Structures are given as C-alpha cells and as structure tokens.
Amino acid sequence: MTKPLGSISPLRLLAATTTALCLAGPALAGRPLSVDDAGVDEVGHGHIEVWWEGPRGQPGTFYAAPAFTPIAGLELGAVLARDRGERHTLQGLQVKWLWGPAQERGCNAGSSAGIVHRRQNPGQNAGSAVALNLIGTCAAPWGVVNANLGSQRERGQSWRATWGASVEHSWGAITPHLEAFGTQHSAPTFQTGVRWEWAPGRQIDATVGRQQGHTLLSVGFALGF
C-alpha cells in the first residue's frame, strides 16, 4: 500500500508539542492527518511538506519536512520548524519501517522512531524529545482507518503514552478525514481536515481542531518527487 502524498509521521507533532514545552499527541501522518499511517513512498521516491499551524489568532509555527524511501518499506524523514511566537527553532529526524509488504487492500503495520531538538534564544536552555510509535492501517472500499499507540519523552521528563485514531475516505481528488489523538495526562484533540491532490504529486490541505476549548488551525501543501 503506497501512502497518500506527504506523510512525515511523528516528527510534525513531536516538533509542535516540543515547541509548546510538552508532548500532547501521537505520531503524525501525511498532511493534513495527525495520526500516522502504515505506508511509505515507492523506492527511490519521496516528498516534501511545507505548512503553518497554530491556535487561532496566534503567530503559530512554520514547518518544512522532507522524506525519502531508499529501500522497500523504509522511510527516512526530517523536519525544520520555526515558532514565530516563542522564537524557537526545531530540528528533527525520523525513521519509519513497515513490518511486511504493503497491501492496497486489507491491513498493514509498521513502527517509527523520531527525535526533535529545540534551539532557543541565547541564555535559555535547549530541549529535546523522542517518540516511538506502533502504526496500523486498514483499507476497505468505504475508507481507511489508521491507529497509533506509542510513547514520547522530553528530556528530564518521564515517558508518556500516546494514542490516535482516524478515518478518511476519498472522493476523487478530495479526501476528508476525522481523527482524535492525545497523550497520557493531557486532554485529547479532535480534528477534521481535507486534502486536495489537484495534480499528480501536488497537494494542498487544511485542518481545524479543538483541544481544551482552543481552536487549532493548519494549512499547507505537499510536493512529491
């Protein structure tokens, strides 16, 4: 099963939550999903995502995240982010691997591991965080279901369990989704979004979500190569 254009997995959310000085969600999938999918690009291919996300009315954070599949079932990814409000810079790396040959129909499973480092202004302490994730994806004619179960840890803190579940369905070039995700001892996030692959390897997308009474927004695009 080849995943939708633009899947970077745990790095996006790990970077976002590290910017907020806490880990608040599971792994991330292809824009605009936040729940990761058990899929990678074809061998020798990759993609890059660029997007903005943040609470409504706030400066938010800009991200750039490339990924590449050098061998079957293995994806290498990276992320670079800049928080415009707190003026933090984040850098991260990730590896994702599938447990068996990908299937277009039926279920696929995989794992991922990622690390993010936060660079702050001079005189402030830097931080880092790591994430481990188990990923499951089941595809049927009526749609695709993704489920995540993992753990994240910020430097100096204890490991915290993460979870996530999503469902999506494609109508031609348009694919909407619904999802929920969260971290142990934190309020869950509920989110909906849509992606539009307006040309082969070209995608634009957006999401809106809610967590503890706050509205969360994102908008971005992805390019395949």
VEXDO-255115 format. One record per residue (C-alpha): z, y, x; residue number from 0. Coordinates in steps of 0.02 Angstrom, whole numbers. Layout:
N
+--------+--------+--------+-----+
!     up !  north !   east !   k !
+--------+--------+--------+-----+
!      Z !      Y !      X ! NUM !
...
+--------+--------+--------+-----+
END
This chain:
225
+--------+--------+--------+-----+
!     up !  north !   east !   k !
+--------+--------+--------+-----+
!      0 !      0 !      0 !   0 !
!    -54 !    166 !     76 !   1 !
!     67 !    303 !     31 !   2 !
!     17 !    469 !    -50 !   3 !
!    -38 !    608 !     65 !   4 !
!    105 !    697 !    150 !   5 !
!    257 !    582 !    171 !   6 !
!    382 !    632 !    303 !   7 !
!    539 !    541 !    240 !   8 !
!    718 !    577 !    294 !   9 !
!    681 !    724 !    408 !  10 !
!    646 !    852 !    274 !  11 !
!    807 !    829 !    177 !  12 !
!    910 !    796 !    332 !  13 !
!    847 !    960 !    404 !  14 !
!    879 !   1054 !    243 !  15 !
!   1055 !    989 !    222 !  16 !
!   1096 !   1015 !    405 !  17 !
!   1043 !   1197 !    382 !  18 !
!   1172 !   1207 !    242 !  19 !
!   1302 !   1129 !    359 !  20 !
!   1317 !    975 !    250 !  21 !
!   1217 !    818 !    209 !  22 !
!   1176 !    818 !     24 !  23 !
!   1040 !    692 !    -11 !  24 !
!    938 !    539 !     34 !  25 !
!    781 !    517 !    134 !  26 !
!    626 !    616 !     89 !  27 !
!    456 !    555 !     40 !  28 !
!    287 !    636 !     29 !  29 !
!    284 !    811 !    -38 !  30 !
!    346 !    851 !   -164 !  31 !
!    458 !    697 !   -182 !  32 !
!    631 !    696 !   -104 !  33 !
!    655 !    507 !   -123 !  34 !
!    562 !    412 !     13 !  35 !
!    426 !    285 !    -21 !  36 !
!    391 !    120 !     70 !  37 !
!    220 !    169 !    132 !  38 !
!    136 !    240 !    287 !  39 !
!    -37 !    307 !    328 !  40 !
!   -175 !    193 !    389 !  41 !
!   -178 !    154 !    575 !  42 !
!   -246 !    300 !    676 !  43 !
!   -218 !    424 !    535 !  44 !
!    -83 !    550 !    495 !  45 !
!    -44 !    709 !    401 !  46 !
!     47 !    874 !    416 !  47 !
!    154 !    960 !    284 !  48 !
!    198 !   1145 !    275 !  49 !
!    315 !   1210 !    140 !  50 !
!    452 !   1330 !     86 !  51 !
!    609 !   1279 !     -9 !  52 !
!    774 !   1355 !    -59 !  53 !
!    887 !   1413 !   -201 !  54 !
!    807 !   1534 !   -324 !  55 !
!    824 !   1714 !   -263 !  56 !
!    868 !   1663 !    -84 !  57 !
!    759 !   1680 !     75 !  58 !
!    752 !   1491 !     93 !  59 !
!    681 !   1389 !    237 !  60 !
!    505 !   1361 !    303 !  61 !
!    456 !   1188 !    368 !  62 !
!    314 !   1107 !    465 !  63 !
!    313 !    917 !    477 !  64 !
!    176 !    811 !    559 !  65 !
!    171 !    620 !    553 !  66 !
!     57 !    488 !    631 !  67 !
!     36 !    299 !    615 !  68 !
!     -5 !    224 !    787 !  69 !
!      7 !     41 !    734 !  70 !
!     10 !    -51 !    569 !  71 !
!    169 !    -21 !    471 !  72 !
!    246 !    106 !    591 !  73 !
!    253 !    294 !    564 !  74 !
!    314 !    425 !    689 !  75 !
!    363 !    595 !    620 !  76 !
!    436 !    762 !    671 !  77 !
!    497 !    921 !    587 !  78 !
!    520 !   1102 !    638 !  79 !
!    610 !   1220 !    519 !  80 !
!    673 !   1399 !    514 !  81 !
!    809 !   1454 !    394 !  82 !
!    770 !   1636 !    352 !  83 !
!    944 !   1671 !    282 !  84 !
!   1058 !   1594 !    413 !  85 !
!    926 !   1611 !    551 !  86 !
!    946 !   1431 !    609 !  87 !
!    806 !   1335 !    693 !  88 !
!    797 !   1147 !    666 !  89 !
!    702 !   1012 !    759 !  90 !
!    695 !    828 !    712 !  91 !
!    615 !    660 !    747 !  92 !
!    596 !    506 !    638 !  93 !
!    527 !    330 !    639 !  94 !
!    486 !    228 !    483 !  95 !
!    431 !     48 !    479 !  96 !
!    377 !    -72 !    341 !  97 !
!    451 !   -247 !    330 !  98 !
!    285 !   -331 !    290 !  99 !
!    102 !   -299 !    249 ! 100 !
!     81 !   -160 !    121 ! 101 !
!     30 !   -209 !    -55 ! 102 !
!    -63 !    -97 !   -177 ! 103 !
!     23 !   -183 !   -324 ! 104 !
!    196 !   -258 !   -326 ! 105 !
!    340 !   -210 !   -212 ! 106 !
!    356 !   -151 !    -32 ! 107 !
!    510 !   -124 !     76 ! 108 !
!    547 !    -28 !    235 ! 109 !
!    676 !     64 !    340 ! 110 !
!    687 !    231 !    428 ! 111 !
!    795 !    320 !    555 ! 112 !
!    796 !    505 !    595 ! 113 !
!    889 !    638 !    693 ! 114 !
!    893 !    827 !    670 ! 115 !
!    962 !    957 !    791 ! 116 !
!   1013 !   1131 !    732 ! 117 !
!    999 !   1278 !    852 ! 118 !
!   1099 !   1431 !    801 ! 119 !
!   1115 !   1608 !    866 ! 120 !
!   1192 !   1636 !   1039 ! 121 !
!   1379 !   1610 !   1038 ! 122 !
!   1375 !   1490 !    891 ! 123 !
!   1394 !   1301 !    903 ! 124 !
!   1238 !   1194 !    880 ! 125 !
!   1243 !   1041 !    770 ! 126 !
!   1153 !    877 !    746 ! 127 !
!   1141 !    743 !    614 ! 128 !
!   1071 !    567 !    599 ! 129 !
!   1008 !    468 !    450 ! 130 !
!    975 !    283 !    417 ! 131 !
!    886 !    227 !    259 ! 132 !
!    829 !     72 !    164 ! 133 !
!    674 !    103 !     58 ! 134 !
!    597 !      7 !    -87 ! 135 !
!    438 !     46 !   -185 ! 136 !
!    368 !    -49 !   -335 ! 137 !
!    197 !     -5 !   -407 ! 138 !
!    133 !    -53 !   -580 ! 139 !
!     -6 !     10 !   -695 ! 140 !
!    117 !    126 !   -784 ! 141 !
!    183 !    209 !   -625 ! 142 !
!    275 !    195 !   -459 ! 143 !
!    464 !    179 !   -436 ! 144 !
!    550 !    220 !   -270 ! 145 !
!    731 !    182 !   -225 ! 146 !
!    832 !    231 !    -71 ! 147 !
!   1001 !    178 !     -4 ! 148 !
!   1064 !    244 !    162 ! 149 !
!   1192 !    339 !    263 ! 150 !
!   1198 !    507 !    352 ! 151 !
!   1316 !    579 !    481 ! 152 !
!   1335 !    754 !    551 ! 153 !
!   1411 !    770 !    723 ! 154 !
!   1600 !    767 !    712 ! 155 !
!   1598 !    704 !    533 ! 156 !
!   1612 !    532 !    451 ! 157 !
!   1464 !    430 !    388 ! 158 !
!   1422 !    464 !    206 ! 159 !
!   1320 !    353 !     91 ! 160 !
!   1158 !    421 !     16 ! 161 !
!   1055 !    363 !   -132 ! 162 !
!    900 !    411 !   -227 ! 163 !
!    780 !    351 !   -362 ! 164 !
!    615 !    420 !   -426 ! 165 !
!    470 !    378 !   -542 ! 166 !
!    295 !    450 !   -533 ! 167 !
!    129 !    425 !   -623 ! 168 !
!    -45 !    485 !   -578 ! 169 !
!   -172 !    559 !   -698 ! 170 !
!   -323 !    576 !   -586 ! 171 !
!   -287 !    705 !   -451 ! 172 !
!   -123 !    760 !   -535 ! 173 !
!     40 !    664 !   -504 ! 174 !
!    204 !    723 !   -583 ! 175 !
!    373 !    645 !   -544 ! 176 !
!    556 !    640 !   -594 ! 177 !
!    696 !    600 !   -472 ! 178 !
!    883 !    603 !   -439 ! 179 !
!    971 !    591 !   -270 ! 180 !
!   1137 !    629 !   -189 ! 181 !
!   1266 !    599 !    -55 ! 182 !
!   1440 !    524 !    -66 ! 183 !
!   1572 !    651 !   -122 ! 184 !
!   1436 !    778 !   -170 ! 185 !
!   1356 !    824 !   -336 ! 186 !
!   1186 !    743 !   -369 ! 187 !
!   1023 !    838 !   -376 ! 188 !
!    900 !    815 !   -519 ! 189 !
!    722 !    868 !   -484 ! 190 !
!    546 !    866 !   -555 ! 191 !
!    382 !    913 !   -473 ! 192 !
!    195 !    888 !   -465 ! 193 !
!     63 !    868 !   -332 ! 194 !
!   -123 !    905 !   -347 ! 195 !
!   -243 !    824 !   -224 ! 196 !
!   -383 !    949 !   -255 ! 197 !
!   -495 !    871 !   -120 ! 198 !
!   -484 !    713 !    -12 ! 199 !
!   -343 !    740 !    112 ! 200 !
!   -298 !    909 !     36 ! 201 !
!   -143 !    931 !    -72 ! 202 !
!    -38 !   1071 !   -147 ! 203 !
!    129 !   1040 !   -234 ! 204 !
!    288 !   1116 !   -307 ! 205 !
!    460 !   1064 !   -370 ! 206 !
!    605 !   1133 !   -471 ! 207 !
!    778 !   1056 !   -469 ! 208 !
!    960 !   1083 !   -516 ! 209 !
!   1121 !   1049 !   -421 ! 210 !
!   1294 !   1112 !   -474 ! 211 !
!   1218 !   1248 !   -582 ! 212 !
!   1098 !   1310 !   -448 ! 213 !
!    909 !   1310 !   -467 ! 214 !
!    814 !   1241 !   -316 ! 215 !
!    629 !   1279 !   -287 ! 216 !
!    494 !   1224 !   -166 ! 217 !
!    307 !   1249 !   -141 ! 218 !
!    195 !   1178 !     -5 ! 219 !
!     34 !   1094 !     49 ! 220 !
!    -16 !    942 !    149 ! 221 !
!   -169 !    901 !    253 ! 222 !
!   -225 !    728 !    307 ! 223 !
!   -310 !    691 !    473 ! 224 !
+--------+--------+--------+-----+
END
